[in-house]
Amino acid sequence: MTILFTPEELIQYLYQETSPEKTAAIEAALQEDWTLREKLEVLKASVKSLDRVVESPRPQVILNILNYARESAIESVE
């Protein structure tokens, strides 16, 4: 009997957020089901790429914030 796991359950498994029972069931299924192993590998690759993503605000946003702070500082002094 093949137990089906959702992508959400596999993600929880990757982040070690599954119960001990669910973890054991997933690990047993991984031993038997190569398609599940493939799905897990795809998710692992996605997690790695997400960990590498670095986002920063656009320079215009930073300038807007700095200008607002400068204007607020001038208004508070007056």
BAKEVEX-6932 format. One line per field, with one value per residue (C-alpha): residue number from 1; residue in one letter; x, y, z. Coordinates in steps of 0.02 Angstrom, whole numbers, plus 32768, in hexadecimal, padded with zeros to 4 digits. Last residue first. Layout:
% residues N
resi [NUM_...]
resn [A_...]
x [X_...]
y [Y_...]
z [Z_...]
This chain:
% residues 78
resi [78_77_76_75_74_73_72_71_70_69_68_67_66_65_64_63_62_61_60_59_58_57_56_55_54_53_52_51_50_49_48_47_46_45_44_43_42_41_40_39_38_37_36_35_34_33_32_31_30_29_28_27_26_25_24_23_22_21_20_19_18_17_16_15_14_13_12_11_10_9_8_7_6_5_4_3_2_1]
resn [E_V_S_E_I_A_S_E_R_A_Y_N_L_I_N_L_I_V_Q_P_R_P_S_E_V_V_R_D_L_S_K_V_S_A_K_L_V_E_L_K_E_R_L_T_W_D_E_Q_L_A_A_E_I_A_A_T_K_E_P_S_T_E_Q_Y_L_Y_Q_I_L_E_E_P_T_F_L_I_T_M]
x [8246_82AF_8220_8202_82BA_82BD_821F_8267_8308_82A6_8237_82CF_8323_8287_8272_832A_831A_8281_82DB_836E_82F8_82E5_8351_8332_83AB_837A_83F8_8385_82FD_8373_8399_82E1_82BA_8343_82FD_824E_828C_82E7_8248_81E5_826A_8267_81A9_81BB_8238_81BB_81F5_827B_8227_8186_81DF_822A_8180_812D_81B7_81AB_80EC_80FB_8182_8113_8145_819B_824A_825A_8269_81DA_816B_8196_8167_80C2_809C_80C7_8040_8069_8018_8026_8045_8000]
y [8E84_8DF0_8D73_8DAE_8D99_8CE7_8CBA_8CFC_8C96_8BFA_8C0F_8C2A_8B8E_8B26_8B63_8B42_8A8F_8A75_8ABD_8A45_89B0_894A_88B3_87FC_876F_86C6_8642_85EB_85E5_858A_8508_84F1_84D7_8455_83F9_8401_83B2_832C_8307_82F1_827A_8216_820C_81CC_8149_80FF_8075_80C2_816C_811E_80E1_818E_81DF_8169_8182_823F_8236_81D1_8243_82D9_8346_83EE_83B5_843D_83BA_8356_83F1_8408_8353_836B_8405_83A9_832C_827B_81E2_813C_80A9_8000]
z [82A9_82E4_82CD_821A_81EC_8232_81D5_8132_8149_8176_80DD_806E_80B6_809B_7FE8_7FC5_8003_7F96_7EFF_7F1B_7F09_7FA7_7FC8_7FAF_7FC6_7F84_7FB9_8037_7FB3_7F3D_7FC2_7FEB_7F33_7F23_7FBA_7F6E_7ECD_7F31_7F94_7EF3_7EB2_7F54_7F47_7E95_7ED2_7F4D_7FC2_8032_8027_8069_8105_8120_8108_8184_8205_81F5_8204_82A6_82ED_82C8_8236_8243_8214_818F_8106_8152_8155_809E_807C_80D6_806F_7FCE_7FFE_8030_7FE4_803F_7FCD_8000]
